[in-house]
Every structure is written in C-alpha cells, then in structure tokens.
Amino acid sequence: MQATKGDRLLMHGRTVGQHDRVAKIVEVMGDHGEPPYRVRFEDGHEAIMSPGPDSEIKPAHPTRH
C-alpha cells in the first residue's frame, strides 16, 4: 500500500451495520509512501494508522495512479 499526502484512506466496515470510514492522509510516516499514516477524520480526530487489508487508498489526483 502506497499513499501520498492528501490521498484518502477508505476503511470498509467489518461487521453488519458498521459504516465505511474515510480519512484524509495528512502525513506519510513510512518510506516510499508506505504506512504508517497520520490521518484526519471528518470530525477533526487524528490518528496514526497502519491500514489493514480491509482498507484502500483513494488518490487525491486520480490520474496519478
């Protein structure tokens, strides 16, 4: 998984009734775009994450990928 600052991290819900969550990547802390990422959710909450297989990166500029 590789990302750049400004990309979106989409985390799919794991159980019935759990909604997908989207966060903006505000800092890439790993080498060459690899995790961990500092992300900011829509409510302003920030976290450092190493996304699992139920996550995907949505590029800020779709033509880049």
mmCIF file of the N, C-alpha and C atoms, coordinates in Angstrom:
data_MODEL
# 
_entry.id   MODEL 
# 
loop_
_atom_site.group_PDB 
_atom_site.id 
_atom_site.type_symbol 
_atom_site.label_atom_id 
_atom_site.label_alt_id 
_atom_site.label_comp_id 
_atom_site.label_asym_id 
_atom_site.label_entity_id 
_atom_site.label_seq_id 
_atom_site.pdbx_PDB_ins_code 
_atom_site.Cartn_x 
_atom_site.Cartn_y 
_atom_site.Cartn_z 
_atom_site.occupancy 
_atom_site.B_iso_or_equiv 
_atom_site.pdbx_formal_charge 
_atom_site.auth_seq_id 
_atom_site.auth_comp_id 
_atom_site.auth_asym_id 
_atom_site.auth_atom_id 
_atom_site.pdbx_PDB_model_num 
ATOM 1   N N  . MET A 1 1  ? 0.854   -1.167 0.000   1.00 0.00 ? 1  MET A N  1 
ATOM 2   C CA . MET A 1 1  ? 0.000   0.000  0.000   1.00 0.00 ? 1  MET A CA 1 
ATOM 3   C C  . MET A 1 1  ? 0.900   1.229  0.000   1.00 0.00 ? 1  MET A C  1 
ATOM 4   N N  . GLN A 1 2  ? 0.640   2.135  -0.935  1.00 0.00 ? 2  GLN A N  1 
ATOM 5   C CA . GLN A 1 2  ? 1.403   3.371  -1.013  1.00 0.00 ? 2  GLN A CA 1 
ATOM 6   C C  . GLN A 1 2  ? 0.449   4.547  -1.118  1.00 0.00 ? 2  GLN A C  1 
ATOM 7   N N  . ALA A 1 3  ? 0.813   5.634  -0.464  1.00 0.00 ? 3  ALA A N  1 
ATOM 8   C CA . ALA A 1 3  ? -0.027  6.830  -0.462  1.00 0.00 ? 3  ALA A CA 1 
ATOM 9   C C  . ALA A 1 3  ? 0.844   8.071  -0.460  1.00 0.00 ? 3  ALA A C  1 
ATOM 10  N N  . THR A 1 4  ? 0.219   9.191  -0.749  1.00 0.00 ? 4  THR A N  1 
ATOM 11  C CA . THR A 1 4  ? 0.868   10.486 -0.636  1.00 0.00 ? 4  THR A CA 1 
ATOM 12  C C  . THR A 1 4  ? -0.045  11.398 0.184   1.00 0.00 ? 4  THR A C  1 
ATOM 13  N N  . LYS A 1 5  ? 0.532   12.438 0.710   1.00 0.00 ? 5  LYS A N  1 
ATOM 14  C CA . LYS A 1 5  ? -0.225  13.412 1.484   1.00 0.00 ? 5  LYS A CA 1 
ATOM 15  C C  . LYS A 1 5  ? -1.378  13.933 0.631   1.00 0.00 ? 5  LYS A C  1 
ATOM 16  N N  . GLY A 1 6  ? -2.561  13.973 1.220   1.00 0.00 ? 6  GLY A N  1 
ATOM 17  C CA . GLY A 1 6  ? -3.747  14.451 0.515   1.00 0.00 ? 6  GLY A CA 1 
ATOM 18  C C  . GLY A 1 6  ? -4.641  13.339 0.010   1.00 0.00 ? 6  GLY A C  1 
ATOM 19  N N  . ASP A 1 7  ? -4.115  12.119 -0.112  1.00 0.00 ? 7  ASP A N  1 
ATOM 20  C CA . ASP A 1 7  ? -4.936  10.977 -0.504  1.00 0.00 ? 7  ASP A CA 1 
ATOM 21  C C  . ASP A 1 7  ? -5.961  10.692 0.583   1.00 0.00 ? 7  ASP A C  1 
ATOM 22  N N  . ARG A 1 8  ? -6.959  9.905  0.249   1.00 0.00 ? 8  ARG A N  1 
ATOM 23  C CA . ARG A 1 8  ? -7.983  9.488  1.205   1.00 0.00 ? 8  ARG A CA 1 
ATOM 24  C C  . ARG A 1 8  ? -7.797  8.020  1.539   1.00 0.00 ? 8  ARG A C  1 
ATOM 25  N N  . LEU A 1 9  ? -7.973  7.690  2.795   1.00 0.00 ? 9  LEU A N  1 
ATOM 26  C CA . LEU A 1 9  ? -7.913  6.314  3.253   1.00 0.00 ? 9  LEU A CA 1 
ATOM 27  C C  . LEU A 1 9  ? -9.345  5.860  3.507   1.00 0.00 ? 9  LEU A C  1 
ATOM 28  N N  . LEU A 1 10 ? -9.795  4.854  2.753   1.00 0.00 ? 10 LEU A N  1 
ATOM 29  C CA . LEU A 1 10 ? -11.139 4.308  2.896   1.00 0.00 ? 10 LEU A CA 1 
ATOM 30  C C  . LEU A 1 10 ? -11.040 3.001  3.660   1.00 0.00 ? 10 LEU A C  1 
ATOM 31  N N  . MET A 1 11 ? -11.692 2.959  4.815   1.00 0.00 ? 11 MET A N  1 
ATOM 32  C CA . MET A 1 11 ? -11.688 1.761  5.662   1.00 0.00 ? 11 MET A CA 1 
ATOM 33  C C  . MET A 1 11 ? -13.086 1.173  5.653   1.00 0.00 ? 11 MET A C  1 
ATOM 34  N N  . HIS A 1 12 ? -13.224 -0.003 5.078   1.00 0.00 ? 12 HIS A N  1 
ATOM 35  C CA . HIS A 1 12 ? -14.527 -0.651 4.967   1.00 0.00 ? 12 HIS A CA 1 
ATOM 36  C C  . HIS A 1 12 ? -14.967 -1.183 6.318   1.00 0.00 ? 12 HIS A C  1 
ATOM 37  N N  . GLY A 1 13 ? -16.285 -1.099 6.580   1.00 0.00 ? 13 GLY A N  1 
ATOM 38  C CA . GLY A 1 13 ? -16.842 -1.646 7.807   1.00 0.00 ? 13 GLY A CA 1 
ATOM 39  C C  . GLY A 1 13 ? -16.630 -3.155 7.858   1.00 0.00 ? 13 GLY A C  1 
ATOM 40  N N  . ARG A 1 14 ? -16.310 -3.661 9.033   1.00 0.00 ? 14 ARG A N  1 
ATOM 41  C CA . ARG A 1 14 ? -16.001 -5.087 9.180   1.00 0.00 ? 14 ARG A CA 1 
ATOM 42  C C  . ARG A 1 14 ? -17.200 -5.923 9.601   1.00 0.00 ? 14 ARG A C  1 
ATOM 43  N N  . THR A 1 15 ? -18.214 -5.296 10.167  1.00 0.00 ? 15 THR A N  1 
ATOM 44  C CA . THR A 1 15 ? -19.376 -6.041 10.639  1.00 0.00 ? 15 THR A CA 1 
ATOM 45  C C  . THR A 1 15 ? -20.647 -5.426 10.066  1.00 0.00 ? 15 THR A C  1 
ATOM 46  N N  . VAL A 1 16 ? -21.723 -6.178 10.103  1.00 0.00 ? 16 VAL A N  1 
ATOM 47  C CA . VAL A 1 16 ? -23.007 -5.694 9.621   1.00 0.00 ? 16 VAL A CA 1 
ATOM 48  C C  . VAL A 1 16 ? -23.401 -4.458 10.416  1.00 0.00 ? 16 VAL A C  1 
ATOM 49  N N  . GLY A 1 17 ? -23.795 -3.419 9.699   1.00 0.00 ? 17 GLY A N  1 
ATOM 50  C CA . GLY A 1 17 ? -24.219 -2.191 10.349  1.00 0.00 ? 17 GLY A CA 1 
ATOM 51  C C  . GLY A 1 17 ? -23.100 -1.189 10.580  1.00 0.00 ? 17 GLY A C  1 
ATOM 52  N N  . GLN A 1 18 ? -21.856 -1.607 10.415  1.00 0.00 ? 18 GLN A N  1 
ATOM 53  C CA . GLN A 1 18 ? -20.733 -0.691 10.588  1.00 0.00 ? 18 GLN A CA 1 
ATOM 54  C C  . GLN A 1 18 ? -20.462 -0.013 9.244   1.00 0.00 ? 18 GLN A C  1 
ATOM 55  N N  . HIS A 1 19 ? -20.446 1.289  9.249   1.00 0.00 ? 19 HIS A N  1 
ATOM 56  C CA . HIS A 1 19 ? -20.259 2.052  8.024   1.00 0.00 ? 19 HIS A CA 1 
ATOM 57  C C  . HIS A 1 19 ? -18.785 2.169  7.653   1.00 0.00 ? 19 HIS A C  1 
ATOM 58  N N  . ASP A 1 20 ? -18.546 2.414  6.374   1.00 0.00 ? 20 ASP A N  1 
ATOM 59  C CA . ASP A 1 20 ? -17.193 2.719  5.928   1.00 0.00 ? 20 ASP A CA 1 
ATOM 60  C C  . ASP A 1 20 ? -16.766 4.048  6.541   1.00 0.00 ? 20 ASP A C  1 
ATOM 61  N N  . ARG A 1 21 ? -15.472 4.177  6.773   1.00 0.00 ? 21 ARG A N  1 
ATOM 62  C CA . ARG A 1 21 ? -14.927 5.430  7.296   1.00 0.00 ? 21 ARG A CA 1 
ATOM 63  C C  . ARG A 1 21 ? -13.900 5.954  6.308   1.00 0.00 ? 21 ARG A C  1 
ATOM 64  N N  . VAL A 1 22 ? -13.861 7.262  6.166   1.00 0.00 ? 22 VAL A N  1 
ATOM 65  C CA . VAL A 1 22 ? -12.916 7.902  5.259   1.00 0.00 ? 22 VAL A CA 1 
ATOM 66  C C  . VAL A 1 22 ? -12.107 8.913  6.051   1.00 0.00 ? 22 VAL A C  1 
ATOM 67  N N  . ALA A 1 23 ? -10.803 8.917  5.832   1.00 0.00 ? 23 ALA A N  1 
ATOM 68  C CA . ALA A 1 23 ? -9.916  9.875  6.489   1.00 0.00 ? 23 ALA A CA 1 
ATOM 69  C C  . ALA A 1 23 ? -8.950  10.433 5.454   1.00 0.00 ? 23 ALA A C  1 
ATOM 70  N N  . LYS A 1 24 ? -8.552  11.655 5.636   1.00 0.00 ? 24 LYS A N  1 
ATOM 71  C CA . LYS A 1 24 ? -7.568  12.281 4.764   1.00 0.00 ? 24 LYS A CA 1 
ATOM 72  C C  . LYS A 1 24 ? -6.179  11.995 5.322   1.00 0.00 ? 24 LYS A C  1 
ATOM 73  N N  . ILE A 1 25 ? -5.265  11.604 4.461   1.00 0.00 ? 25 ILE A N  1 
ATOM 74  C CA . ILE A 1 25 ? -3.886  11.359 4.885   1.00 0.00 ? 25 ILE A CA 1 
ATOM 75  C C  . ILE A 1 25 ? -3.181  12.710 4.960   1.00 0.00 ? 25 ILE A C  1 
ATOM 76  N N  . VAL A 1 26 ? -2.740  13.081 6.160   1.00 0.00 ? 26 VAL A N  1 
ATOM 77  C CA . VAL A 1 26 ? -2.085  14.374 6.365   1.00 0.00 ? 26 VAL A CA 1 
ATOM 78  C C  . VAL A 1 26 ? -0.571  14.233 6.493   1.00 0.00 ? 26 VAL A C  1 
ATOM 79  N N  . GLU A 1 27 ? -0.093  12.996 6.689   1.00 0.00 ? 27 GLU A N  1 
ATOM 80  C CA . GLU A 1 27 ? 1.351   12.764 6.768   1.00 0.00 ? 27 GLU A CA 1 
ATOM 81  C C  . GLU A 1 27 ? 1.638   11.294 6.474   1.00 0.00 ? 27 GLU A C  1 
ATOM 82  N N  . VAL A 1 28 ? 2.618   11.067 5.609   1.00 0.00 ? 28 VAL A N  1 
ATOM 83  C CA . VAL A 1 28 ? 3.093   9.711  5.340   1.00 0.00 ? 28 VAL A CA 1 
ATOM 84  C C  . VAL A 1 28 ? 4.366   9.534  6.148   1.00 0.00 ? 28 VAL A C  1 
ATOM 85  N N  . MET A 1 29 ? 4.351   8.592  7.075   1.00 0.00 ? 29 MET A N  1 
ATOM 86  C CA . MET A 1 29 ? 5.465   8.435  8.004   1.00 0.00 ? 29 MET A CA 1 
ATOM 87  C C  . MET A 1 29 ? 6.415   7.309  7.612   1.00 0.00 ? 29 MET A C  1 
ATOM 88  N N  . GLY A 1 30 ? 6.010   6.459  6.680   1.00 0.00 ? 30 GLY A N  1 
ATOM 89  C CA . GLY A 1 30 ? 6.862   5.364  6.232   1.00 0.00 ? 30 GLY A CA 1 
ATOM 90  C C  . GLY A 1 30 ? 7.688   5.766  5.022   1.00 0.00 ? 30 GLY A C  1 
ATOM 91  N N  . ASP A 1 31 ? 8.580   4.892  4.623   1.00 0.00 ? 31 ASP A N  1 
ATOM 92  C CA . ASP A 1 31 ? 9.416   5.129  3.450   1.00 0.00 ? 31 ASP A CA 1 
ATOM 93  C C  . ASP A 1 31 ? 8.643   4.846  2.168   1.00 0.00 ? 31 ASP A C  1 
ATOM 94  N N  . HIS A 1 32 ? 8.855   5.666  1.154   1.00 0.00 ? 32 HIS A N  1 
ATOM 95  C CA . HIS A 1 32 ? 8.315   5.444  -0.191  1.00 0.00 ? 32 HIS A CA 1 
ATOM 96  C C  . HIS A 1 32 ? 6.793   5.316  -0.202  1.00 0.00 ? 32 HIS A C  1 
ATOM 97  N N  . GLY A 1 33 ? 6.101   6.083  0.632   1.00 0.00 ? 33 GLY A N  1 
ATOM 98  C CA . GLY A 1 33 ? 4.650   6.079  0.655   1.00 0.00 ? 33 GLY A CA 1 
ATOM 99  C C  . GLY A 1 33 ? 4.010   4.970  1.460   1.00 0.00 ? 33 GLY A C  1 
ATOM 100 N N  . GLU A 1 34 ? 4.821   4.199  2.158   1.00 0.00 ? 34 GLU A N  1 
ATOM 101 C CA . GLU A 1 34 ? 4.313   3.083  2.949   1.00 0.00 ? 34 GLU A CA 1 
ATOM 102 C C  . GLU A 1 34 ? 3.802   3.567  4.309   1.00 0.00 ? 34 GLU A C  1 
ATOM 103 N N  . PRO A 1 35 ? 2.921   2.769  4.966   1.00 0.00 ? 35 PRO A N  1 
ATOM 104 C CA . PRO A 1 35 ? 2.443   3.118  6.308   1.00 0.00 ? 35 PRO A CA 1 
ATOM 105 C C  . PRO A 1 35 ? 3.586   3.139  7.314   1.00 0.00 ? 35 PRO A C  1 
ATOM 106 N N  . PRO A 1 36 ? 3.367   3.766  8.444   1.00 0.00 ? 36 PRO A N  1 
ATOM 107 C CA . PRO A 1 36 ? 2.117   4.299  8.967   1.00 0.00 ? 36 PRO A CA 1 
ATOM 108 C C  . PRO A 1 36 ? 1.792   5.670  8.380   1.00 0.00 ? 36 PRO A C  1 
ATOM 109 N N  . TYR A 1 37 ? 0.497   6.021  8.512   1.00 0.00 ? 37 TYR A N  1 
ATOM 110 C CA . TYR A 1 37 ? -0.007  7.310  8.044   1.00 0.00 ? 37 TYR A CA 1 
ATOM 111 C C  . TYR A 1 37 ? -0.644  8.049  9.207   1.00 0.00 ? 37 TYR A C  1 
ATOM 112 N N  . ARG A 1 38 ? -0.460  9.361  9.225   1.00 0.00 ? 38 ARG A N  1 
ATOM 113 C CA . ARG A 1 38 ? -1.239  10.204 10.143  1.00 0.00 ? 38 ARG A CA 1 
ATOM 114 C C  . ARG A 1 38 ? -2.459  10.627 9.331   1.00 0.00 ? 38 ARG A C  1 
ATOM 115 N N  . VAL A 1 39 ? -3.647  10.353 9.863   1.00 0.00 ? 39 VAL A N  1 
ATOM 116 C CA . VAL A 1 39 ? -4.886  10.647 9.144   1.00 0.00 ? 39 VAL A CA 1 
ATOM 117 C C  . VAL A 1 39 ? -5.777  11.552 9.975   1.00 0.00 ? 39 VAL A C  1 
ATOM 118 N N  . ARG A 1 40 ? -6.642  12.284 9.280   1.00 0.00 ? 40 ARG A N  1 
ATOM 119 C CA . ARG A 1 40 ? -7.614  13.158 9.956   1.00 0.00 ? 40 ARG A CA 1 
ATOM 120 C C  . ARG A 1 40 ? -9.007  12.785 9.446   1.00 0.00 ? 40 ARG A C  1 
ATOM 121 N N  . PHE A 1 41 ? -9.886  12.471 10.399  1.00 0.00 ? 41 PHE A N  1 
ATOM 122 C CA . PHE A 1 41 ? -11.261 12.122 10.067  1.00 0.00 ? 41 PHE A CA 1 
ATOM 123 C C  . PHE A 1 41 ? -12.093 13.393 9.931   1.00 0.00 ? 41 PHE A C  1 
ATOM 124 N N  . GLU A 1 42 ? -13.289 13.259 9.377   1.00 0.00 ? 42 GLU A N  1 
ATOM 125 C CA . GLU A 1 42 ? -14.160 14.408 9.129   1.00 0.00 ? 42 GLU A CA 1 
ATOM 126 C C  . GLU A 1 42 ? -14.510 15.178 10.396  1.00 0.00 ? 42 GLU A C  1 
ATOM 127 N N  . ASP A 1 43 ? -14.521 14.484 11.546  1.00 0.00 ? 43 ASP A N  1 
ATOM 128 C CA . ASP A 1 43 ? -14.848 15.167 12.809  1.00 0.00 ? 43 ASP A CA 1 
ATOM 129 C C  . ASP A 1 43 ? -13.642 15.880 13.419  1.00 0.00 ? 43 ASP A C  1 
ATOM 130 N N  . GLY A 1 44 ? -12.482 15.835 12.731  1.00 0.00 ? 44 GLY A N  1 
ATOM 131 C CA . GLY A 1 44 ? -11.280 16.508 13.211  1.00 0.00 ? 44 GLY A CA 1 
ATOM 132 C C  . GLY A 1 44 ? -10.339 15.615 13.996  1.00 0.00 ? 44 GLY A C  1 
ATOM 133 N N  . HIS A 1 45 ? -10.794 14.420 14.361  1.00 0.00 ? 45 HIS A N  1 
ATOM 134 C CA . HIS A 1 45 ? -9.962  13.468 15.108  1.00 0.00 ? 45 HIS A CA 1 
ATOM 135 C C  . HIS A 1 45 ? -8.781  13.021 14.238  1.00 0.00 ? 45 HIS A C  1 
ATOM 136 N N  . GLU A 1 46 ? -7.593  12.967 14.820  1.00 0.00 ? 46 GLU A N  1 
ATOM 137 C CA . GLU A 1 46 ? -6.412  12.481 14.109  1.00 0.00 ? 46 GLU A CA 1 
ATOM 138 C C  . GLU A 1 46 ? -5.916  11.200 14.747  1.00 0.00 ? 46 GLU A C  1 
ATOM 139 N N  . ALA A 1 47 ? -5.320  10.344 13.920  1.00 0.00 ? 47 ALA A N  1 
ATOM 140 C CA . ALA A 1 47 ? -4.779  9.081  14.401  1.00 0.00 ? 47 ALA A CA 1 
ATOM 141 C C  . ALA A 1 47 ? -3.604  8.678  13.524  1.00 0.00 ? 47 ALA A C  1 
ATOM 142 N N  . ILE A 1 48 ? -2.756  7.826  14.061  1.00 0.00 ? 48 ILE A N  1 
ATOM 143 C CA . ILE A 1 48 ? -1.678  7.217  13.284  1.00 0.00 ? 48 ILE A CA 1 
ATOM 144 C C  . ILE A 1 48 ? -2.121  5.787  13.004  1.00 0.00 ? 48 ILE A C  1 
ATOM 145 N N  . MET A 1 49 ? -2.118  5.422  11.719  1.00 0.00 ? 49 MET A N  1 
ATOM 146 C CA . MET A 1 49 ? -2.673  4.130  11.328  1.00 0.00 ? 49 MET A CA 1 
ATOM 147 C C  . MET A 1 49 ? -1.747  3.386  10.374  1.00 0.00 ? 49 MET A C  1 
ATOM 148 N N  . SER A 1 50 ? -1.774  2.083  10.508  1.00 0.00 ? 50 SER A N  1 
ATOM 149 C CA . SER A 1 50 ? -1.195  1.169  9.528   1.00 0.00 ? 50 SER A CA 1 
ATOM 150 C C  . SER A 1 50 ? -2.373  0.340  9.025   1.00 0.00 ? 50 SER A C  1 
ATOM 151 N N  . PRO A 1 51 ? -2.971  0.743  7.911   1.00 0.00 ? 51 PRO A N  1 
ATOM 152 C CA . PRO A 1 51 ? -4.212  0.134  7.443   1.00 0.00 ? 51 PRO A CA 1 
ATOM 153 C C  . PRO A 1 51 ? -4.083  -1.356 7.160   1.00 0.00 ? 51 PRO A C  1 
ATOM 154 N N  . GLY A 1 52 ? -5.193  -2.051 7.387   1.00 0.00 ? 52 GLY A N  1 
ATOM 155 C CA . GLY A 1 52 ? -5.252  -3.482 7.135   1.00 0.00 ? 52 GLY A CA 1 
ATOM 156 C C  . GLY A 1 52 ? -5.780  -3.781 5.742   1.00 0.00 ? 52 GLY A C  1 
ATOM 157 N N  . PRO A 1 53 ? -6.029  -5.062 5.465   1.00 0.00 ? 53 PRO A N  1 
ATOM 158 C CA . PRO A 1 53 ? -6.477  -5.475 4.132   1.00 0.00 ? 53 PRO A CA 1 
ATOM 159 C C  . PRO A 1 53 ? -7.887  -5.012 3.779   1.00 0.00 ? 53 PRO A C  1 
ATOM 160 N N  . ASP A 1 54 ? -8.639  -4.516 4.771   1.00 0.00 ? 54 ASP A N  1 
ATOM 161 C CA . ASP A 1 54 ? -9.983  -4.018 4.511   1.00 0.00 ? 54 ASP A CA 1 
ATOM 162 C C  . ASP A 1 54 ? -9.988  -2.530 4.179   1.00 0.00 ? 54 ASP A C  1 
ATOM 163 N N  . SER A 1 55 ? -8.816  -1.981 3.862   1.00 0.00 ? 55 SER A N  1 
ATOM 164 C CA . SER A 1 55 ? -8.674  -0.564 3.555   1.00 0.00 ? 55 SER A CA 1 
ATOM 165 C C  . SER A 1 55 ? -8.133  -0.384 2.141   1.00 0.00 ? 55 SER A C  1 
ATOM 166 N N  . GLU A 1 56 ? -8.399  0.797  1.587   1.00 0.00 ? 56 GLU A N  1 
ATOM 167 C CA . GLU A 1 56 ? -7.838  1.130  0.284   1.00 0.00 ? 56 GLU A CA 1 
ATOM 168 C C  . GLU A 1 56 ? -7.526  2.622  0.226   1.00 0.00 ? 56 GLU A C  1 
ATOM 169 N N  . ILE A 1 57 ? -6.602  2.961  -0.636  1.00 0.00 ? 57 ILE A N  1 
ATOM 170 C CA . ILE A 1 57 ? -6.195  4.349  -0.831  1.00 0.00 ? 57 ILE A CA 1 
ATOM 171 C C  . ILE A 1 57 ? -6.928  4.902  -2.038  1.00 0.00 ? 57 ILE A C  1 
ATOM 172 N N  . LYS A 1 58 ? -7.530  6.064  -1.866  1.00 0.00 ? 58 LYS A N  1 
ATOM 173 C CA . LYS A 1 58 ? -8.166  6.782  -2.968  1.00 0.00 ? 58 LYS A CA 1 
ATOM 174 C C  . LYS A 1 58 ? -7.298  8.005  -3.251  1.00 0.00 ? 58 LYS A C  1 
ATOM 175 N N  . PRO A 1 59 ? -6.638  8.046  -4.406  1.00 0.00 ? 59 PRO A N  1 
ATOM 176 C CA . PRO A 1 59 ? -5.722  9.140  -4.694  1.00 0.00 ? 59 PRO A CA 1 
ATOM 177 C C  . PRO A 1 59 ? -6.411  10.507 -4.741  1.00 0.00 ? 59 PRO A C  1 
ATOM 178 N N  . ALA A 1 60 ? -5.706  11.527 -4.274  1.00 0.00 ? 60 ALA A N  1 
ATOM 179 C CA . ALA A 1 60 ? -6.205  12.889 -4.324  1.00 0.00 ? 60 ALA A CA 1 
ATOM 180 C C  . ALA A 1 60 ? -6.321  13.336 -5.780  1.00 0.00 ? 60 ALA A C  1 
ATOM 181 N N  . HIS A 1 61 ? -5.417  12.833 -6.619  1.00 0.00 ? 61 HIS A N  1 
ATOM 182 C CA . HIS A 1 61 ? -5.395  13.132 -8.048  1.00 0.00 ? 61 HIS A CA 1 
ATOM 183 C C  . HIS A 1 61 ? -5.467  11.813 -8.803  1.00 0.00 ? 61 HIS A C  1 
ATOM 184 N N  . PRO A 1 62 ? -6.667  11.384 -9.212  1.00 0.00 ? 62 PRO A N  1 
ATOM 185 C CA . PRO A 1 62 ? -6.849  10.050 -9.806  1.00 0.00 ? 62 PRO A CA 1 
ATOM 186 C C  . PRO A 1 62 ? -5.931  9.737  -10.978 1.00 0.00 ? 62 PRO A C  1 
ATOM 187 N N  . THR A 1 63 ? -5.478  10.721 -11.709 1.00 0.00 ? 63 THR A N  1 
ATOM 188 C CA . THR A 1 63 ? -4.603  10.444 -12.856 1.00 0.00 ? 63 THR A CA 1 
ATOM 189 C C  . THR A 1 63 ? -3.206  10.026 -12.424 1.00 0.00 ? 63 THR A C  1 
ATOM 190 N N  . ARG A 1 64 ? -2.838  10.264 -11.137 1.00 0.00 ? 64 ARG A N  1 
ATOM 191 C CA . ARG A 1 64 ? -1.513  9.918  -10.651 1.00 0.00 ? 64 ARG A CA 1 
ATOM 192 C C  . ARG A 1 64 ? -1.317  8.404  -10.596 1.00 0.00 ? 64 ARG A C  1 
ATOM 193 N N  . HIS A 1 65 ? -2.366  7.651  -10.260 1.00 0.00 ? 65 HIS A N  1 
ATOM 194 C CA . HIS A 1 65 ? -2.249  6.196  -10.108 1.00 0.00 ? 65 HIS A CA 1 
ATOM 195 C C  . HIS A 1 65 ? -2.707  5.610  -11.375 1.00 0.00 ? 65 HIS A C  1 
# 
